[in-house]
Amino acid sequence: MKYFEQLKVAAGAVDFLKRYGIYLVLLVLIIFFSITSENFFRSSNLLNVARQVSMLGIAAVGFAFVLLLGGIDLSIGSVVTLVNIVAAWLMVNAGINPILASFAALIMSAAIGFTNGWIIANIRMPPLIVTLAMMIIVEGVAYMICKGLPIYGFPKSFAIIGQGYIGPIPIPVIIMIIILAIGSFILNKTYFGRYFYAVGGNEQAANLSGIKVNNVKYLVYTLSGFFAGIAGIVILSRTNSAQVLSGKGLEFDVLTACVLGGVSVTGGFGKISNVVAGVLILGVLSNGLVLLDVSQFAQLVIKGVVLMVAVAFDCLQRRKAS
């Protein structure tokens, strides 16, 4: 009897770690950097961390949807860059109102996402190849528009999006919270959300049950492009300058955050609340390493190791479950 009780306790501990382990990791990181750096736990630095991760959190929602389908979208970093360049060019060179310029850039980003989804669904090309090719194409278009030079000189009102505050809270953080809430609502309260899980879990079974799989792919990749576009507008407003390197490497940071948050790379499993924890872990880690004066190259190594460990853990979990 005692043996079975011990097994029950051990099983409960394992289940607790599976559910809340990501939050324990976040707590450990916060405690570690609070001890090793006297500047980490200051309110100004914590707000800075929140502001820094806001763009990552916004883009992570659409990327999480893609992962739930068992796909991937490597083009989001280039989409962020192109949105920067196009919105900036429209404001500075064409004299278009910032709201209209931003809206046009967001339509473009959604169209790029839809194109990815259409090719993947109808031509049956692997998402990795489609989005990698789109990443190269979009990056090339961005260079062609700006000739590799930064674009600046926006109306002062545009800076509110990325640099303004509502009370003590930065506006980018508020935008991130709204986008995360929308993502959680879609997954938990709409039939589209259930379709995402169904298609990612077993595409053939979802198709046989009457789900229009191709339409789901169109929607998911369109949302991925659209949310990446919003992140691009926030980045442009915050930096007040459009540059061809503005979205460089964002796709890998977003992938790391999502996988850390428990979104399975094979599809069908994950939730937005854990993605939030993954985003915060990456933000705290990056900020803490900077405060400890760790070199940028070492930071890349650490982030790569974190991504590999997170994916390996996910693969082991999936294999054990199967």
C-alpha positions in Angstrom: 0.0 0.0 0.0 2.8 2.3 0.9 4.5 1.6 -2.4 1.4 2.6 -4.4 1.1 5.8 -2.4 4.7 6.6 -3.3 4.0 6.0 -7.0 0.9 8.2 -6.8 3.0 11.0 -5.2 5.7 10.6 -7.8 3.1 10.7 -10.7 1.6 13.8 -9.2 5.0 15.5 -9.0 5.7 14.6 -12.7 2.2 16.0 -13.7 2.9 19.2 -11.7 6.2 19.7 -13.5 4.6 19.1 -16.9 1.9 21.7 -16.2 3.9 24.3 -14.3 7.6 23.6 -15.0 7.8 26.4 -17.5 6.7 28.9 -14.8 9.2 27.4 -12.4 12.0 28.0 -14.9 10.9 31.6 -15.3 10.9 32.0 -11.5 14.4 30.5 -11.2 15.7 32.8 -13.9 14.2 35.9 -12.2 15.7 34.9 -8.9 19.1 34.2 -10.4 19.4 37.5 -12.3 18.1 39.4 -9.3 20.9 38.0 -7.2 23.7 38.4 -9.8 22.7 41.8 -11.1 21.6 44.7 -8.8 19.9 46.5 -11.7 17.7 43.6 -12.9 14.8 43.9 -10.4 14.4 47.7 -10.8 11.0 48.7 -12.1 12.5 50.6 -15.0 14.4 47.4 -16.1 11.3 45.2 -15.7 9.3 47.6 -17.8 12.1 47.6 -20.4 11.9 43.7 -20.5 8.2 43.9 -21.0 8.6 46.4 -23.8 11.3 44.4 -25.5 9.3 41.1 -25.5 6.1 42.8 -26.7 7.1 42.4 -30.4 8.1 38.8 -29.8 4.9 38.1 -28.0 2.7 39.6 -30.8 4.5 37.6 -33.5 4.4 34.4 -31.3 0.6 34.2 -31.4 0.4 33.6 -35.2 3.5 31.4 -35.1 1.9 29.3 -32.4 -1.1 28.7 -34.7 1.2 27.6 -37.4 3.0 25.1 -35.1 -0.4 23.8 -33.9 -1.0 22.7 -37.6 2.4 20.9 -37.6 3.8 23.6 -39.9 6.4 26.4 -39.6 6.7 29.9 -40.9 10.3 31.1 -41.4 9.2 34.2 -43.3 7.9 36.2 -40.4 11.2 37.9 -39.7 11.4 39.1 -43.3 7.7 40.1 -43.2 8.5 42.3 -40.2 11.3 43.9 -42.2 9.2 44.5 -45.3 6.3 46.0 -43.3 8.9 48.4 -41.7 10.2 49.4 -45.2 6.8 49.7 -46.9 5.1 51.6 -44.1 8.1 53.9 -43.8 8.3 54.5 -47.6 4.6 55.3 -47.8 4.9 57.8 -45.0 8.1 59.5 -46.0 8.2 59.2 -49.8 4.5 59.1 -50.7 3.3 61.4 -47.9 0.6 59.0 -46.8 -1.1 59.3 -43.4 0.6 57.0 -40.8 -2.7 55.2 -40.2 -3.3 54.5 -43.9 0.3 53.5 -44.4 0.3 51.1 -41.5 -3.1 49.6 -42.7 -1.7 49.1 -46.2 1.4 47.4 -44.8 -0.7 45.1 -42.6 -2.8 44.1 -45.7 0.4 43.3 -47.5 1.7 41.1 -44.6 -1.6 39.2 -44.4 -1.4 38.7 -48.2 2.1 37.2 -47.9 0.8 34.8 -45.2 -2.2 33.8 -47.3 0.2 33.1 -50.2 2.2 30.8 -48.0 -0.9 29.0 -46.9 -2.2 28.7 -50.5 1.0 27.2 -51.8 1.3 24.8 -48.9 -2.3 23.6 -49.1 -2.7 23.4 -52.9 0.7 22.6 -54.3 1.6 20.4 -51.2 5.0 21.8 -50.8 6.6 21.4 -47.4 6.0 24.5 -45.2 9.7 24.7 -44.4 10.6 25.1 -48.1 7.7 27.5 -48.9 8.4 29.8 -46.1 12.1 29.7 -46.5 11.7 30.7 -50.2 9.2 33.4 -49.1 11.7 34.7 -46.5 14.4 35.2 -49.3 11.9 36.8 -51.7 10.5 39.2 -49.2 13.9 40.2 -47.9 15.0 40.9 -51.5 11.9 43.0 -52.1 12.7 45.0 -49.0 16.3 45.7 -50.2 15.0 46.7 -53.6 12.6 49.3 -52.1 15.1 51.0 -49.7 18.4 50.2 -51.6 19.7 48.9 -48.2 19.5 52.4 -46.6 17.4 53.3 -43.6 14.2 55.3 -44.0 13.4 57.9 -41.3 11.5 61.2 -40.8 8.1 60.0 -39.7 5.4 62.2 -38.2 5.8 62.6 -34.5 2.4 61.2 -33.8 3.5 57.8 -35.2 6.0 57.3 -32.3 3.1 56.9 -29.8 2.5 53.3 -30.9 6.0 52.1 -29.9 7.2 54.7 -27.4 4.0 55.9 -25.7 2.5 55.0 -22.3 -1.0 54.6 -20.9 -0.3 55.3 -17.3 2.9 53.5 -16.3 2.4 50.8 -18.9 4.1 51.0 -22.4 1.6 50.9 -25.3 3.5 48.0 -27.0 2.9 45.9 -23.9 -0.8 46.7 -24.0 -0.9 45.8 -27.7 0.8 42.5 -26.9 -1.7 41.7 -24.1 -4.6 42.4 -26.5 -3.1 40.2 -29.2 -2.4 37.4 -26.7 -6.0 37.6 -25.4 -7.3 37.4 -29.0 -5.1 34.4 -29.7 -6.3 32.7 -26.5 -10.0 33.4 -27.4 -9.6 32.0 -30.9 -8.1 28.7 -29.5 -10.4 28.3 -26.6 -13.7 29.8 -27.6 -14.1 29.4 -31.4 -14.6 26.4 -33.6 -11.6 27.6 -35.7 -9.4 27.0 -32.7 -10.7 23.4 -32.4 -10.0 23.0 -36.1 -6.4 24.0 -35.5 -5.9 21.3 -33.0 -7.8 18.7 -35.1 -5.8 19.4 -38.3 -2.5 19.4 -36.3 -3.3 16.2 -34.5 -4.4 14.2 -37.5 -4.9 16.0 -40.8 -6.5 13.0 -42.6 -9.0 12.3 -39.8 -9.9 16.1 -39.7 -10.5 16.0 -43.5 -12.7 12.9 -43.2 -14.7 14.5 -40.4 -15.7 17.3 -42.7 -13.2 20.0 -41.8 -12.0 22.0 -44.8 -8.3 21.6 -44.1 -7.2 23.9 -46.9 -9.3 26.8 -45.6 -7.8 26.2 -42.1 -4.3 26.5 -43.6 -5.2 29.7 -45.4 -6.5 31.2 -42.2 -3.6 30.2 -40.0 -0.9 31.4 -42.3 -2.8 34.6 -43.0 -3.0 35.3 -39.3 0.7 34.5 -38.9 1.5 37.1 -41.5 -0.9 39.6 -40.1 0.4 39.3 -36.5 4.0 39.6 -37.8 2.9 42.8 -39.6 1.6 44.2 -36.3 4.9 43.4 -34.7 6.6 45.2 -37.6 4.6 48.4 -37.1 5.4 48.4 -33.4 9.1 47.9 -34.0 9.0 50.7 -36.6 7.3 53.1 -34.3 9.7 52.2 -31.4 12.9 52.6 -33.4 11.7 55.5 -35.5 13.7 54.2 -38.4 13.0 51.5 -41.0 16.0 49.2 -41.6 16.6 46.0 -43.5 17.8 44.2 -40.4 14.8 45.1 -38.2 13.3 41.6 -38.4 16.5 39.6 -38.8 16.5 36.4 -36.8 13.0 37.1 -35.2 11.6 33.8 -36.6 14.1 31.8 -34.5 13.4 33.8 -31.3 9.7 33.2 -31.9 10.2 29.5 -32.5 12.2 29.2 -29.3 9.6 31.0 -27.3 6.7 28.9 -28.6 8.5 25.6 -28.1 9.6 26.7 -24.7 6.0 27.4 -24.0 5.0 23.8 -24.8 3.7 24.2 -28.4 4.6 20.9 -30.1 6.6 21.2 -33.3 4.7 18.1 -34.6 1.3 19.9 -34.1 -1.9 19.4 -32.2 -0.7 20.5 -28.7 -0.1 23.8 -27.0 -1.8 26.9 -25.5 -1.2 30.6 -25.5 -0.8 31.0 -21.7 2.3 28.8 -21.8 3.6 30.7 -24.9 3.5 33.9 -22.7 5.8 32.1 -20.2 8.1 31.1 -23.1 8.2 34.7 -24.4 9.0 36.0 -20.9 11.8 33.4 -20.3 13.5 34.5 -23.5 13.1 38.2 -22.6 14.4 37.7 -19.1 17.3 35.6 -20.4 18.3 38.1 -23.0 18.1 41.1 -20.6 19.9 39.2 -17.8 22.8 38.2 -20.1 23.2 41.8 -21.3 23.3 43.0 -17.7 25.9 40.4 -16.9 27.9 41.7 -19.8 27.8 38.4 -21.7 29.0 38.8 -25.3 26.5 38.8 -28.1 28.1 35.8 -29.7 27.8 33.8 -26.4 24.2 34.8 -26.2 23.6 33.3 -29.6 25.2 30.0 -28.4 23.0 30.0 -25.3 19.8 30.7 -27.3 20.7 27.9 -29.7 21.2 25.5 -26.9 17.9 26.6 -25.3 16.1 25.9 -28.6 17.7 22.5 -29.1 16.9 21.4 -25.5 13.3 22.6 -25.8 12.7 20.8 -29.1 14.4 17.6 -27.8 12.2 17.7 -24.7 9.1 18.1 -26.9 10.2 15.2 -29.1 10.8 12.9 -26.1 7.3 13.9 -24.7 5.6 13.1 -28.0 7.5 9.8 -28.4 6.6 8.8 -24.8 2.9 9.7 -25.4 2.7 7.7 -28.6 
